[in-house]
Structure formats: C-alpha cells, structure tokens
Amino acid sequence: MENIQTTLDKLASQTDRRVSVFDIEILRLRNKSLTLSGRLLDETQLETLSRHFSNWKLDTASIRILRKGDLPRMYVTTNLTGLYEKPSFGLRLSELCYGTELEILDERGEWVFTRQKDGYLGWAYKQYLIEGYAAKATHLVLVASYGLRAQPDRESEIVTRVLGGTGIQVEEIRGDWAKIVANRTGWMPLSFLREMNAFPTALEAKRNALVSDSARMIGVPYLWGGTSGNGINSSGLVRLLHHWIGMIIPRDADMQHVAAKPVEPPFEAGDLLFFSESESQGRITHVGISLGGWTIIHSSRDRNGVYIDDVQERESLKENFVSAGSFLR
C-alpha cells in the first residue's frame, strides 16, 4: 500500500497542474488487484499509470479522462474575467479577454474547468461565458484599455471598455474611427487597432514593434495573474506584447524560460531576461523584455507597475538575473 501511494504521489508531484491533471487515489486494494479512481487529463496518462503498475491487475474504470471525445466550447462574453485555481473567486491564475475560446473539461455549480488553445488550465465563472461561436476577430486592441464610445466622437458616452490584446471584429470604418463588436458594440480610434493580417513579418520589424508597442503599457499597475491594461504581471506583459505582433507564447515566466531559445549578451531588442528570487530556490519568477542591452521594460511588484529599468543599476535585478532567451531568434 505504501509503495503504491508513494508512486502516485511522485507522479502527482511531477505533474504541472497549469497544463495537466493528475488527481488519482486508491479505491480498492486486494491481493494483486488494484483499483484506482480520480481524474486525468488524457489517455497518455492512463498509459503511464499502466506502465508503473504493470505487476498489478489494474482496474482504471473509475478514472475519468477529461479530454475525451468532442468537448463543448465556450467563449468569454465579458470584457475581462479571471481564471482561477479552484472553482471560486480565490487565487487568480490568469485573466481572459472577451472572445477567448475555452474547452470545457468539467463543471461544478456555477464554475467550469477550462483549457485554452495553448493548454493552460483553470476554473472560469460560467455566467461570464457563452456557448456557441464568437465572431471571427479581424483586429487586436493595441492600447492598454479604451473606453468604447457610443458614437465616433471622443465626447460621446462610454458604453464599455476593451482591453489590450482583445480580438474584435470591425463592423464599419468612418474616417479615423472604427465601429467594433466586442462585449458591446461601439466606436474607437482606428489607430488603436492592428489588423490580424498586418502583423510584422521581418525579424527587425518584430523587434521594433515590440519596443514601440511596449510604451503603450507604461504605468499600468502590477497585478498578480493580470494580463491586461486593468493590471498585469511580468509574464502577462511579455505574453501580451508578443500577442500584439501575432505570436502566442507560454503564459508564465518559468514556462517562457523553458520554451525560449537561449541567448547571450549583447542582448537585442525583444530578447527576454529571466530572474529568480532567493526564496524561489532557483525557479524563474520574473521576466522583462530588453529594449536593447540591459535596459528592460517589465511589470514589477517593487515598482507596482510597468516601467523601464537598467538591470545593471538595480541591485535587486542584477543579483537575481539568471539567463536570457528569445522567441525572435
């Protein structure tokens, strides 16, 4: 019994719960027959269990595979909502803008356990989602946030706010204004949008866009799990700026560190600098984008927002720098 539980605990500890599920317990143990119950994300994990318990007569009928068959999809219907660790308004893992597509894996009361296209998992409040299909986005919102107007006039009343990175559909263009469809329909300056088919393609153009786009986020406050102009954390900022140039990268700093191509100084604009903290035991906990060399823009809890710093001049950054990487090389 103890060895079985030790194996299950080890497998659980090796599971990154941001992108996978391993909730398995012993239901029955008799002679050489072992019955397990619980939840797994996919069939490959069931195969892993079978290999680890190949000497047992294993019964896995009580294990639920979450990603199996044709799963329902839902879409965020509010301008912004949280993604949570548990089915409650507790620890926020991330945030979801209007139109984000979610695969529904499980349901508990008013909450659904969801998976995004990049594999990131979490609980979302069901009342802020809608079934069916969202309108195909034609543009991305390219400012931290904007108060959508009832008419193409800056003095017109605000009907909602759209957040940077939100995919919207342009319904009409009138002069310098665009009528867009988001969680409400309204008007915003055309210059605050980027067409989906107009992302920079050349490497230098991508670097330049990252630098110029980053200025739009200066002063946005720091927010744990934040991804928007409503508040943002370091990895959320890096992910948003890459999203603005048509690139989807992993959500969290340590995941970005693993996925990025390692680079060495001298750093070029768009390279990512990764940092750790003493209490994190070497785990990557912070990331910034180089504006060229050691100068970075980052969302810092110390500065309570998005600002520019020189790593060599701030001891807290200099001491905790680990390595650099890039998705542009």
C-alpha positions as CSV (number, residue, x, y, z in Angstrom):
1,M,0.0,0.0,0.0
2,E,2.7,2.5,1.0
3,N,4.8,1.8,-2.2
4,I,1.7,2.3,-4.4
5,Q,0.8,5.6,-2.6
6,T,4.4,6.7,-2.9
7,T,4.3,6.1,-6.7
8,L,1.1,8.0,-7.1
9,D,2.5,10.9,-5.0
10,K,5.6,11.0,-7.2
11,L,3.6,11.1,-10.4
12,A,1.4,13.8,-9.0
13,S,4.4,15.9,-8.0
14,Q,5.8,15.6,-11.5
15,T,2.6,17.0,-13.0
16,D,2.4,20.7,-13.9
17,R,-1.1,21.5,-12.9
18,R,-1.2,24.5,-15.1
19,V,-1.3,22.3,-18.2
20,S,-2.2,18.8,-16.9
21,V,-4.3,17.0,-14.4
22,F,-3.4,14.1,-12.1
23,D,-5.9,13.5,-9.3
24,I,-5.7,9.8,-8.6
25,E,-6.4,7.8,-5.4
26,I,-6.6,4.2,-4.4
27,L,-10.1,3.0,-4.4
28,R,-9.5,-0.7,-3.6
29,L,-6.5,-3.0,-3.0
30,R,-7.0,-6.7,-2.7
31,N,-4.2,-9.3,-3.2
32,K,-2.7,-8.3,-6.6
33,S,-5.7,-6.4,-7.8
34,L,-5.5,-2.6,-7.7
35,T,-8.5,-0.3,-8.4
36,L,-7.8,3.4,-8.9
37,S,-10.2,6.4,-9.2
38,G,-10.0,10.1,-9.9
39,R,-9.3,12.3,-12.9
40,L,-6.6,12.5,-15.6
41,L,-6.3,15.0,-18.5
42,D,-5.8,12.5,-21.3
43,E,-5.3,8.9,-22.4
44,T,-1.5,9.1,-22.4
45,Q,-1.5,9.5,-18.6
46,L,-3.6,6.3,-18.3
47,E,-0.8,4.5,-20.3
48,T,1.7,5.9,-17.9
49,L,-0.2,4.5,-14.9
50,S,-0.4,1.1,-16.6
51,R,3.4,1.0,-17.1
52,H,4.0,1.9,-13.4
53,F,1.7,-0.7,-12.1
54,S,2.3,-3.4,-14.7
55,N,2.8,-6.1,-12.0
56,W,-0.8,-5.5,-10.8
57,K,-4.2,-6.4,-12.1
58,L,-5.1,-2.8,-12.7
59,D,-8.7,-1.6,-12.8
60,T,-9.0,2.0,-14.1
61,A,-12.7,2.1,-15.0
62,S,-13.4,4.6,-12.2
63,I,-10.8,7.1,-13.6
64,R,-12.4,9.9,-15.6
65,I,-10.4,11.1,-18.7
66,L,-11.2,14.8,-19.1
67,R,-10.1,15.4,-22.7
68,K,-12.0,12.7,-24.4
69,G,-14.5,12.9,-27.3
70,D,-15.9,16.1,-28.8
71,L,-15.8,18.5,-25.9
72,P,-18.1,21.6,-25.7
73,R,-16.6,25.1,-26.3
74,M,-17.5,28.3,-24.6
75,Y,-16.3,31.9,-25.1
76,V,-15.7,34.8,-22.8
77,T,-18.6,37.2,-23.2
78,T,-17.5,40.0,-20.7
79,N,-14.7,42.4,-21.5
80,L,-12.4,40.6,-18.9
81,T,-12.7,37.7,-16.5
82,G,-10.4,35.8,-14.2
83,L,-9.1,32.3,-14.5
84,Y,-8.8,30.6,-11.0
85,E,-7.0,27.8,-9.3
86,K,-10.3,26.5,-7.8
87,P,-14.0,26.9,-8.5
88,S,-14.2,30.2,-6.5
89,F,-13.1,33.8,-6.7
90,G,-9.9,32.9,-4.9
91,L,-6.3,32.6,-6.2
92,R,-6.3,34.1,-9.7
93,L,-4.0,32.2,-12.1
94,S,-4.6,34.5,-15.2
95,E,-7.2,36.6,-17.0
96,L,-9.2,36.1,-20.1
97,C,-10.3,38.8,-22.6
98,Y,-13.6,38.9,-24.5
99,G,-13.8,36.2,-27.1
100,T,-11.3,33.8,-25.7
101,E,-12.2,30.3,-26.7
102,L,-12.3,27.7,-23.9
103,E,-12.6,23.9,-24.0
104,I,-14.9,22.8,-21.2
105,L,-13.4,19.8,-19.3
106,D,-15.5,19.7,-16.1
107,E,-18.2,21.6,-14.3
108,R,-19.0,22.3,-10.7
109,G,-22.0,24.5,-9.9
110,E,-21.5,27.9,-11.5
111,W,-17.9,27.1,-12.5
112,V,-16.3,25.3,-15.4
113,F,-12.9,23.8,-15.6
114,T,-11.4,25.0,-18.8
115,R,-8.5,24.6,-21.2
116,Q,-7.2,27.3,-23.6
117,K,-5.8,26.7,-27.0
118,D,-2.2,26.9,-25.5
119,G,-3.1,24.2,-23.0
120,Y,-3.4,26.4,-19.9
121,L,-5.9,25.2,-17.4
122,G,-8.1,26.8,-14.8
123,W,-11.6,27.5,-13.5
124,A,-13.8,30.2,-15.0
125,Y,-17.1,31.6,-13.8
126,K,-19.8,30.2,-16.1
127,Q,-22.1,33.2,-16.1
128,Y,-19.3,35.2,-17.9
129,L,-19.1,32.7,-20.7
130,I,-21.4,31.9,-23.7
131,E,-21.9,28.8,-25.7
132,G,-21.6,28.7,-29.5
133,Y,-19.1,30.6,-31.6
134,A,-17.7,34.0,-31.3
135,A,-17.4,36.3,-34.3
136,K,-14.1,35.9,-36.1
137,A,-11.7,38.6,-34.9
138,T,-10.4,41.0,-37.6
139,H,-8.2,43.2,-35.4
140,L,-6.5,43.3,-32.0
141,V,-6.9,46.1,-29.5
142,L,-3.5,47.8,-29.4
143,V,-3.7,50.0,-26.2
144,A,-3.8,49.2,-22.6
145,S,-7.5,49.9,-22.4
146,Y,-10.0,52.1,-24.1
147,G,-13.5,53.4,-23.3
148,L,-15.6,52.4,-26.3
149,R,-17.8,55.3,-27.4
150,A,-21.5,55.2,-28.4
151,Q,-20.6,57.4,-31.4
152,P,-17.4,58.2,-33.3
153,D,-16.6,61.1,-31.0
154,R,-14.3,61.4,-28.0
155,E,-17.0,63.3,-26.2
156,S,-19.6,60.6,-26.7
157,E,-20.6,58.4,-23.8
158,I,-18.6,55.3,-22.9
159,V,-20.5,52.0,-23.4
160,T,-17.8,49.6,-22.2
161,R,-14.0,49.2,-22.0
162,V,-11.9,47.0,-24.2
163,L,-8.6,45.7,-23.0
164,G,-5.3,45.4,-24.9
165,G,-4.9,42.1,-26.8
166,T,-8.7,41.6,-27.2
167,G,-9.6,40.2,-30.6
168,I,-12.5,42.2,-32.0
169,Q,-14.5,42.5,-35.3
170,V,-14.5,45.8,-37.1
171,E,-18.0,46.4,-38.4
172,E,-17.6,49.8,-40.0
173,I,-14.9,52.5,-40.6
174,R,-15.8,56.1,-40.6
175,G,-12.9,58.4,-41.1
176,D,-10.4,57.8,-38.2
177,W,-12.9,55.8,-36.3
178,A,-13.8,52.1,-36.3
179,K,-17.1,50.6,-35.1
180,I,-16.2,47.4,-33.4
181,V,-18.0,44.4,-31.9
182,A,-16.8,43.2,-28.5
183,N,-18.9,42.6,-25.4
184,R,-20.7,45.8,-26.5
185,T,-20.7,47.5,-29.9
186,G,-19.1,50.9,-30.1
187,W,-16.5,53.2,-31.6
188,M,-12.8,53.6,-31.1
189,P,-9.9,55.3,-33.0
190,L,-8.7,53.1,-35.8
191,S,-5.1,53.8,-34.8
192,F,-5.7,51.9,-31.6
193,L,-6.2,48.7,-33.6
194,R,-3.9,46.3,-35.5
195,E,-5.3,44.1,-38.3
196,M,-4.8,40.4,-37.9
197,N,-3.3,40.2,-41.4
198,A,-0.9,43.1,-40.8
199,F,1.4,41.6,-38.2
200,P,5.1,42.4,-38.8
201,T,6.9,39.5,-40.6
202,A,10.5,40.6,-40.8
203,L,12.7,40.0,-37.7
204,E,13.8,43.6,-37.4
205,A,10.2,44.8,-37.8
206,K,9.1,42.5,-35.0
207,R,11.8,43.8,-32.7
208,N,10.9,47.4,-33.5
209,A,7.2,46.7,-32.9
210,L,7.9,45.1,-29.5
211,V,9.7,48.2,-28.4
212,S,7.2,50.8,-29.7
213,D,4.2,48.7,-28.5
214,S,5.7,48.4,-25.0
215,A,5.4,52.1,-24.5
216,R,1.6,51.8,-24.6
217,M,1.8,49.8,-21.3
218,I,3.9,52.2,-19.3
219,G,2.3,52.9,-15.9
220,V,-0.2,50.0,-16.0
221,P,-0.3,48.8,-12.4
222,Y,1.1,45.4,-11.3
223,L,-1.5,42.7,-10.7
224,W,-0.8,39.1,-9.7
225,G,-2.2,36.9,-12.5
226,G,-3.0,40.1,-14.6
227,T,-2.8,40.1,-18.3
228,S,-4.3,43.4,-19.4
229,G,-4.3,47.2,-19.0
230,N,-6.5,46.6,-16.0
231,G,-3.4,45.3,-14.2
232,I,-0.6,43.0,-15.4
233,N,2.2,40.8,-14.1
234,S,5.7,40.4,-15.7
235,S,4.9,37.3,-17.8
236,G,1.5,38.7,-18.7
237,L,3.2,41.8,-20.2
238,V,5.7,39.7,-22.2
239,R,2.9,37.5,-23.5
240,L,0.7,40.5,-24.4
241,L,3.5,42.2,-26.3
242,H,4.2,39.1,-28.3
243,H,0.5,38.6,-28.9
244,W,0.4,42.1,-30.4
245,I,2.9,41.0,-33.1
246,G,0.9,37.8,-33.8
247,M,2.9,35.4,-31.6
248,I,1.5,33.1,-28.9
249,I,4.0,32.2,-26.2
250,P,3.5,30.3,-22.9
251,R,1.7,32.1,-20.1
252,D,4.1,32.0,-17.1
253,A,7.7,33.2,-16.7
254,D,9.1,29.8,-16.0
255,M,7.3,28.3,-18.9
256,Q,8.6,31.1,-21.2
257,H,12.1,30.4,-19.9
258,V,11.9,26.8,-20.9
259,A,10.4,27.5,-24.3
260,A,12.6,30.4,-25.4
261,K,15.8,29.9,-27.3
262,P,18.8,30.8,-25.0
263,V,20.7,33.9,-25.9
264,E,23.9,35.6,-24.6
265,P,24.8,39.3,-24.3
266,P,24.8,41.7,-26.0
267,F,21.1,41.5,-25.9
268,E,18.9,42.8,-28.8
269,A,15.5,44.5,-28.5
270,G,12.9,41.8,-27.9
271,D,15.1,39.4,-26.0
272,L,13.8,38.2,-22.7
273,L,15.7,38.5,-19.4
274,F,14.7,36.0,-16.7
275,F,15.1,36.4,-13.0
276,S,14.8,34.3,-9.8
277,E,14.4,35.1,-6.2
278,S,16.2,33.6,-3.2
279,E,13.0,32.2,-1.7
280,S,12.1,30.5,-5.0
281,Q,15.0,28.1,-4.8
282,G,16.2,29.0,-8.4
283,R,12.7,28.8,-10.0
284,I,12.1,31.6,-12.6
285,T,9.7,34.1,-11.1
286,H,10.1,37.2,-13.2
287,V,10.8,38.3,-16.8
288,G,11.4,41.5,-18.7
289,I,11.9,42.5,-22.3
290,S,15.1,44.0,-23.4
291,L,14.8,47.3,-25.2
292,G,18.4,46.8,-26.3
293,G,21.2,45.7,-23.9
294,W,20.5,45.5,-20.2
295,T,17.6,48.1,-20.4
296,I,14.3,46.3,-19.9
297,I,10.7,47.1,-19.7
298,H,8.9,44.9,-17.1
299,S,5.9,44.8,-14.8
300,S,7.4,44.9,-11.3
301,R,5.8,44.4,-8.0
302,D,8.6,46.6,-6.4
303,R,7.7,49.4,-8.8
304,N,4.0,48.5,-8.7
305,G,3.6,48.6,-12.5
306,V,5.1,48.6,-15.9
307,Y,8.3,50.7,-16.0
308,I,11.8,50.7,-17.6
309,D,14.9,49.8,-15.6
310,D,18.6,49.1,-16.2
311,V,19.4,45.7,-14.8
312,Q,23.0,46.7,-14.1
313,E,21.8,49.7,-12.0
314,R,19.1,48.0,-9.9
315,E,20.7,45.5,-7.4
316,S,17.5,43.5,-6.9
317,L,17.5,42.8,-10.7
318,K,21.3,42.4,-11.1
319,E,21.6,39.9,-8.2
320,N,18.7,37.8,-9.3
321,F,19.4,37.6,-13.1
322,V,19.5,34.0,-14.3
323,S,19.7,33.9,-18.1
324,A,18.1,35.3,-21.3
325,G,16.1,33.8,-24.1
326,S,14.1,34.9,-27.1
327,F,11.2,33.8,-29.3
328,L,12.5,36.0,-32.2
329,R,15.8,34.2,-33.0
